[in-house]
Amino acid sequence: MSFKEQILEGIPDYLPQPKPYDSSINHAPKRKSILSDEEKKLALKNALRYFDKKFHNVLIEDFKNELEIYGRIYMYRFRPSYKMYARSIDDYPAKSKQAAAIMLMIQNNLDYAVAQHPHELITYGGNGAVFQNWAQYRLTMKYLAEMTDQQTLVMYSGHPMGLFPSHKEAPRVVVTNGMMIPNYSKPDDWEKYNALGVTQYGQMTAGSYMYIGPQGIVHGTTITVLNGFRKIGKAPKGRLFVTSGLGGMSGAQPKAGNIAGCITVCAEVNPKITQVRLDQGWIDEKITDLDELVHRVINAQKSKEVVSIAYLGNVVDVWEKFDEAGLHIDLGSDQTSLHNPWAGGYYPVSLSFEEANEMMANNVEEFKLHVQESLRRHASAINAHTAKGTYFFDYGNAFLLEASRAGADVMSENPTIGREFKYPSYVQDIMGPMCFDYGFGPFRWVCASGKEEDLLKTDEIACQVLEAIMKYSPEEIKQQMADNIQWIKGAQQNKLVVGSQARILYADAEGRMKIAEAFNQAIAKGEIGEVILGRDHHDVSGTDSPYRETSNIYDGSRFTADMAIQNVIGDSFRGATWVSIHNGGGVGWGEVINGGFGMVLDGSKEADRRLKQMLFWDVNNGISRRSWARNEGAIFAIKRAMKNEPNLKVTLPNEVDDTLLESL
């Protein structure tokens, strides 16, 4: 069968042959056994409902084995035989171009070069899933191939509920992931209900079909590292940045360190993924011996070298060894997946990689004790360095949150509202006040033709637009503009494309709208093919996350989620091609609500109208919330937006004289 025929087939009316377990692929760790005997029966019953009764006798044995061996039912037998990657939009069987674009993005999320655990349909973060199983993938692709612009596909946590009548202006797909009743958003609730096959953890851009490989996080990390060095008043060259994690977010940190111009040491315990990142060029060197690592870093500091080094081992050992050796660390952070601490997101220093994988599946409580002891040791080593001048920031992975729950010494001695930890979130001190408050966030696009020349043309267009805007930009945002012009000019040389022909940069509402408008005009002229717009959920307006995206909100509202919900509702009726809203993502299940969108530009007047309506709202919704929290940069930005758009009228805060409160 051809590729198009296999897509249109959906769930086949025959049983494909079982597929052997491919040990060369990076697989998800075995999930812990959490279901009772009756719940296991329910999980099997739930899985079998996708298939004709005549296959149940065979499939029940398949699914029972998968549940016992892996802790989940992935339906490996139904994994397609064709190669998984983002094809040209014209290669998909579709009645709707918008639907074809979504199919392209789904396949990009599952591309072996992009996805962390492709056979388990997990894109990144250890559990950030596109679908729960292969039946859902097959059925979704079939629905997308059949749908018209008068229908909307409804997605319930990976399950395609079905095609419903709608209209041309409506989103083609509406996605929800993990939207639990609040009392059922604890980590074990995810384990249980995911094992039952009724919900999933969509992370951010995994379950919303908008991941573009490591480029997105590389750019955000580059901006963070550059601004981190600015914050401490040091030039990056010859300075040391220490962190960990090369898994779901690829080699983003070492690559960003290279672009920023510093020395980066990134520890990783997984030998397979470390070698992959070395082969892909996301790290320059791999070292397995701590003494050799110390010697290498000392030489790099002396020669002011720009280099990225992966240490194959535990980052706790690195922090402790560098303290013992007297090595000064300028910037420190962590990017292990601590939103998922008990199932592969964090590997304790007391266990080998193999021992940890075995224990997390078979002795969860003991594994938890090892993780918590490791976190206490981890924090203690960081404290030793910060006492000597290291600037450490939480990189939004729940490190400080989980360390505090483990009893580590990470709490502030003089806590204030929103500043309970002794170290800031990178959003609190860097990205929030420097980027998000001014409306700058991760705008991205994908060239649906799959042609490299289209990406080169869009890079050129984006650069010209930003340079034109910068000529009249206020001083408050000139640094942001300059950083992103520099980024887009160097993006091609840094070979950042993995998977689809995609690009990302930080832009405000004006930049996003004008870049998108210029793309749409180029499409109308036949200069490039269709373009898919999107963004990371980690943005100005898309995410309510009290320990990350909204951690610099100090009016008490950082634990509310109105902004993310309003964002997705507003995007959906202003012209988005698809919208998504998720529980969890980045910092953990039950800790954050985040939303995203995708928008297809086809060169039409309708696309031009939609992009202006939606992109303006998508950014200014967040700025207005941040301005109401009395954030100085956001007040400046929303006043500027109201001046430029007469139809925008936002409630502004009145300042209160703090002396009035002193006697209370």
Disulfide bonds with the S-S distance in Angstrom:
none
